[in-house]
Amino acid sequence: MLIVWPTTAVIAFLLGTMMLLRNRVNKLKVNQLLYRGKKSSSPNLQVFSFAVMKEATNNFPMNNRLGEGGYGPVYKGKLKNRQEIAVKRLSQTSKQGVEEFKNEVALTAKLQHVNLVRLLGFCTHVNLVRLLGFCTAKEEKMLIYEYMPNKSLDFCMFEPIARSMLQGENWVHIIEGVIQGLLCLQEYSRLTIIHQDMKASNILLDAEMRPKISYFGIARSFQKDENEGNTGKIVGTYGYVPPEYVKQGIYSRKYDVYSFGVILLQIISGKKCTHLYGATRSLNLLEYAYDNLWKAGKGTKFIDPSLDEPSLSCKLLRFMQVALLCVKEKWEERPIMLEISSMLTNETQVIPNPEVGKVR
């Protein structure tokens, strides 16, 4: 006993010291990448010069601007190898954007480290938008992504002409792709990634209408033996943020499950989560779906008529039922993504009856 106890203590001390040093070294490497202009140590993440980005975007003209968010404007560009890119340029007035920029590059480095260990090609998963590289020259900070020609999911959901061009099976394909992207983040690596801003505008569509999850500026990473965390800094988008996060600052992988449930309800109904519904226009989308329709046995009335094809009616009702499970008020009662995938693909699996209660 006199020998075992000191040995165990020493091993524990050494392991703790090694982990602390590794974290400090990783943080130092990220800061070197961002602020000293060093080449990326990741084989899949390239450091671009400002001159290359200026040429690729034709000097950032307005007619090349794809959109703008809190981070700054996004431009379309083309590299010399003819590859089309999207360039997210940090606004000079954006304070939050600097931290999001650092977080996205650091998280990508972590994921690519996981790639090397697991040999899974994590960052090139078909349902994740690929970060190609970054630029930090001349006081500029830019993130360079693969270009997505079919815009975002919210555009296809809520722009009437775009929505009318998609059939029910197209939407099923999109839903399945989003699930695969979330499984990739939550299950298929040594890290658990919580996106924290899963919303329709952060799901982009490629040339073949495959959905790809984008923007990891406020994402968090967990070790596999961690289940939840707590924060006093609340971030995210209204309508997609779960109640336990708003009220108590609790975040877990069930955060993204909740957001996915909201997205799923919007897809099958064609309705926005930011609007009010019902006879008195006093119900949010979740309350309208559950209290006003599902509990009354009128779930079919929630489904967008343009999707109500005979071959899909039962499947869409299953989607609605699973979506309501995803937005249950108590996060512990929500399914994990593996269970969601199983429920939506296995038509013989019995799905629990949702009891959502009030969610605001």
C-alpha positions in Angstrom: 0.0 0.0 0.0 2.9 2.3 0.8 4.2 1.9 -2.7 0.9 2.0 -4.7 -0.4 5.3 -3.2 2.6 7.5 -4.0 2.8 6.0 -7.5 -0.8 6.7 -8.2 -0.5 10.2 -6.9 2.6 10.9 -9.0 1.0 9.5 -12.1 -2.1 11.6 -11.6 0.0 14.7 -11.0 2.1 14.1 -14.2 -1.0 13.5 -16.3 -2.6 16.7 -15.0 0.5 18.7 -15.7 0.8 17.2 -19.2 -2.8 18.1 -20.0 -2.3 21.7 -18.8 0.9 22.1 -20.8 -0.8 20.7 -23.9 -3.7 23.1 -23.6 -1.3 26.1 -23.2 0.7 25.0 -26.2 -2.4 24.6 -28.4 -3.6 28.0 -27.4 -0.2 29.5 -28.2 -0.2 27.8 -31.6 -3.6 29.3 -32.4 -2.5 32.8 -31.4 0.7 32.4 -33.6 -1.4 31.4 -36.5 -3.7 34.4 -36.1 -1.4 37.2 -35.2 2.1 36.3 -36.4 1.3 35.2 -39.9 2.8 31.7 -39.6 1.8 28.9 -41.9 -1.0 26.7 -40.8 0.2 23.4 -39.2 -3.0 21.7 -40.5 -2.6 20.2 -44.0 -6.2 21.2 -44.8 -6.1 24.8 -43.6 -4.3 27.4 -45.7 -3.1 30.8 -44.9 -4.1 33.2 -47.7 -2.4 36.6 -48.3 -4.5 39.8 -48.6 -3.3 40.2 -52.2 -4.7 36.8 -53.1 -8.1 37.6 -51.5 -8.2 41.0 -53.1 -7.6 39.4 -56.5 -10.0 36.5 -55.9 -12.9 38.9 -55.0 -12.0 41.6 -57.6 -11.3 44.0 -54.7 -14.5 43.3 -52.7 -17.1 45.1 -54.9 -20.7 45.4 -53.8 -21.9 43.2 -56.7 -19.8 40.3 -55.3 -21.3 40.6 -51.9 -23.3 37.6 -50.9 -24.7 38.9 -47.6 -23.7 40.4 -44.3 -24.0 39.3 -40.7 -22.8 40.4 -37.3 -19.3 39.3 -38.2 -19.2 41.3 -41.4 -19.8 41.1 -45.1 -19.4 37.9 -47.1 -18.0 38.0 -50.7 -17.9 35.6 -53.6 -14.5 34.9 -55.1 -12.6 32.6 -57.3 -9.0 31.3 -56.8 -6.5 30.9 -59.6 -7.3 27.2 -59.7 -10.9 28.2 -60.6 -12.3 27.1 -57.3 -15.2 29.3 -56.2 -15.0 30.5 -52.6 -16.9 32.6 -50.0 -14.9 35.1 -48.1 -16.1 36.3 -44.7 -14.4 39.6 -44.0 -14.4 40.8 -40.4 -15.8 44.3 -40.0 -13.4 46.8 -38.5 -16.1 47.8 -36.0 -17.0 44.2 -34.9 -15.8 43.4 -31.4 -17.5 40.1 -31.0 -16.2 39.1 -34.4 -12.6 38.9 -33.3 -13.4 36.2 -30.7 -15.6 34.3 -33.1 -12.8 34.4 -35.7 -10.3 33.0 -33.2 -12.8 30.4 -32.1 -13.7 29.1 -35.5 -10.0 28.7 -36.5 -9.1 27.1 -33.2 -12.1 24.7 -33.4 -11.2 23.8 -37.0 -7.7 23.0 -35.8 -9.1 20.7 -33.1 -11.3 18.9 -35.5 -8.5 18.4 -38.0 -6.3 17.1 -35.1 -9.1 14.6 -34.5 -9.0 13.7 -38.2 -5.3 12.8 -37.9 -6.0 10.6 -34.9 -9.1 8.9 -36.2 -8.5 9.2 -39.9 -12.2 10.0 -40.5 -11.9 13.1 -42.7 -14.1 14.9 -40.2 -13.8 18.5 -41.6 -14.6 17.4 -45.1 -17.8 15.7 -44.1 -20.4 16.1 -46.9 -22.8 17.9 -44.6 -20.4 20.4 -43.1 -19.2 23.6 -44.9 -15.5 23.3 -45.3 -13.3 26.1 -44.0 -10.4 26.3 -46.5 -8.3 28.9 -44.7 -7.9 32.3 -43.3 -6.2 35.7 -43.9 -4.8 38.0 -41.1 -2.6 40.3 -43.2 -2.7 44.2 -43.1 -5.0 44.3 -40.1 -7.5 42.2 -42.0 -9.2 39.1 -40.7 -11.0 36.8 -43.2 -12.3 33.3 -43.2 -12.4 31.5 -46.6 -15.0 28.8 -47.2 -16.1 26.6 -50.1 -18.8 28.4 -52.0 -22.4 27.3 -51.7 -24.4 28.2 -54.8 -27.9 27.5 -53.6 -27.9 29.9 -50.7 -29.3 29.0 -47.3 -32.0 26.8 -45.9 -34.1 29.8 -44.7 -34.1 31.3 -48.2 -35.4 28.0 -49.6 -38.0 27.7 -46.9 -39.4 31.2 -46.9 -38.9 32.6 -50.4 -42.1 31.5 -52.2 -40.6 30.8 -55.6 -37.6 28.9 -54.1 -39.9 26.8 -51.9 -42.3 26.0 -54.7 -39.4 24.5 -56.7 -38.7 21.8 -54.0 -40.7 18.7 -53.7 -41.4 16.7 -50.5 -38.6 14.3 -51.2 -36.2 17.2 -51.6 -37.1 18.3 -48.0 -36.7 14.8 -46.7 -33.2 14.6 -48.2 -32.3 18.0 -46.7 -33.5 16.9 -43.2 -31.5 13.7 -43.4 -28.4 15.6 -44.4 -28.8 18.0 -41.5 -29.0 15.0 -39.2 -25.8 13.5 -40.6 -24.0 16.8 -40.1 -25.1 17.0 -36.4 -24.2 13.3 -35.9 -20.7 14.2 -37.3 -20.4 17.0 -34.7 -21.8 15.1 -31.7 -20.9 11.4 -32.2 -18.3 10.7 -34.9 -15.2 12.0 -33.2 -13.4 12.1 -29.9 -14.8 15.5 -29.3 -18.4 16.5 -28.9 -19.1 19.8 -30.7 -22.0 22.0 -29.7 -22.8 24.4 -32.5 -24.9 26.8 -30.4 -26.3 28.7 -33.4 -28.0 26.0 -35.4 -30.6 27.9 -37.5 -31.9 27.8 -41.0 -29.6 30.6 -42.2 -26.5 28.7 -41.0 -27.4 25.7 -43.1 -26.2 26.2 -46.7 -27.0 24.2 -49.8 -24.5 23.1 -52.4 -25.0 22.6 -56.1 -26.8 19.3 -55.5 -29.0 20.8 -52.8 -27.1 18.9 -50.1 -27.3 20.8 -46.7 -24.1 21.8 -45.1 -23.8 23.2 -41.5 -21.8 26.4 -41.4 -20.5 29.0 -39.0 -18.7 27.7 -35.9 -17.9 31.1 -34.3 -19.6 30.4 -31.0 -19.4 26.6 -31.0 -18.1 24.8 -28.0 -16.2 21.5 -27.7 -16.7 18.8 -25.0 -14.7 15.7 -24.1 -16.8 12.6 -24.6 -17.1 12.1 -20.8 -18.6 15.5 -20.3 -22.4 15.9 -20.5 -23.1 19.6 -19.8 -21.6 23.0 -18.9 -22.8 26.3 -17.6 -22.1 29.9 -18.7 -23.2 33.4 -17.8 -22.7 34.7 -21.3 -25.9 33.9 -23.4 -25.4 33.8 -27.1 -27.4 32.4 -30.0 -30.5 33.4 -32.0 -34.0 34.0 -30.7 -36.4 31.2 -31.5 -33.7 28.6 -31.7 -32.2 28.9 -28.1 -33.5 26.3 -25.6 -35.1 27.5 -22.4 -32.5 26.0 -20.0 -29.8 28.0 -21.7 -31.8 31.3 -21.5 -32.8 30.7 -17.8 -29.8 29.0 -16.3 -27.0 29.2 -18.9 -26.9 25.4 -19.2 -25.6 24.0 -22.5 -25.2 20.5 -23.6 -25.6 18.5 -26.9 -29.3 18.8 -26.3 -28.9 22.5 -27.1 -28.5 21.6 -30.8 -31.2 19.0 -30.6 -33.7 21.7 -29.5 -32.5 23.9 -32.4 -32.9 21.0 -34.8 -36.5 20.5 -33.6 -37.3 24.1 -34.4 -35.8 23.8 -37.8 -37.7 20.6 -38.5 -41.0 22.3 -37.5 -40.3 25.2 -39.8 -39.5 22.9 -42.8 -42.7 20.8 -42.5 -45.0 23.8 -41.9 -43.4 26.6 -43.9 -43.8 28.8 -40.9 -41.3 31.0 -39.1 -40.4 30.4 -35.5 -40.3 34.2 -34.9 -44.0 34.7 -35.7 -47.1 34.2 -33.5 -50.0 31.9 -34.5 -53.4 30.7 -33.5 -56.8 32.4 -33.6 -55.6 35.1 -31.2 -52.0 35.3 -32.7 -50.6 34.6 -29.2 -48.9 31.2 -29.7 -45.3 30.7 -30.7 -44.6 28.1 -33.3 -43.9 25.3 -30.8 -47.1 26.0 -28.8 -49.1 26.3 -31.9 -47.8 22.9 -33.2 -48.3 21.1 -29.9 -51.1 22.8 -27.9 -53.3 23.9 -30.8 -52.9 21.0 -33.2 -51.0 17.9 -32.0 -52.9 17.5 -28.8 -56.2 17.9 -30.6 -55.3 15.2 -33.1 -54.9 17.8 -35.9 -51.2 17.3 -36.7 -51.9 17.1 -40.5 -53.1 20.7 -40.4 -49.6 21.8 -39.4 -48.1 20.4 -42.6 -47.5 22.7 -45.5 -50.1 21.8 -48.2 -47.3 21.9 -50.8 -45.6 19.0 -49.0 -48.7 17.0 -48.4 -48.1 14.2 -50.9 -49.9 10.9 -50.3 -46.6 9.0 -50.2 -45.2 11.3 -47.6 -48.1 12.0 -45.2 -47.2 9.4 -42.6 -43.5 10.3 -42.8 -44.2 14.0 -42.3 -46.3 13.3 -39.2 -43.5 11.2 -37.8 -41.2 14.1 -38.5 -43.5 16.4 -36.6 -43.7 14.0 -33.7 -39.9 13.7 -33.4 -39.6 17.5 -33.7 -41.9 17.9 -30.7 -39.7 15.5 -28.8 -36.7 17.6 -29.7 -38.2 20.8 -28.2 -39.3 19.3 -24.9 -38.9 21.9 -22.1 -36.7 19.6 -19.9 -33.5 19.1 -21.8 -32.9 15.7 -20.1 -36.0 14.4 -21.8 -35.0 15.2 -25.3 -33.6 12.4 -27.5 -30.0 12.5 -28.7 -29.1 12.7 -32.4 -28.5 9.0 -32.7 -32.0 8.3 -31.4 -33.5 11.0 -33.7 -31.8 9.4 -36.7 -33.1 6.0 -35.8 -36.7 7.3 -35.3 -36.8 9.1 -38.6 -35.3 6.3 -40.7 -36.8 3.2 -39.1 -40.5 3.4 -39.8 -41.3 0.4 -37.5 -39.8 2.1 -34.5 -42.3 3.3 -31.9 -42.0 7.0 -31.2 -42.9 8.3 -27.7 -45.8 10.7 -27.5 -44.4 14.2 -26.9 -45.6 16.2 -23.9 -44.0 19.6 -24.6 -45.8 21.9 -22.2 -45.2 25.6 -22.4 -42.1 26.8 -24.2 -41.4 30.5 -24.8 
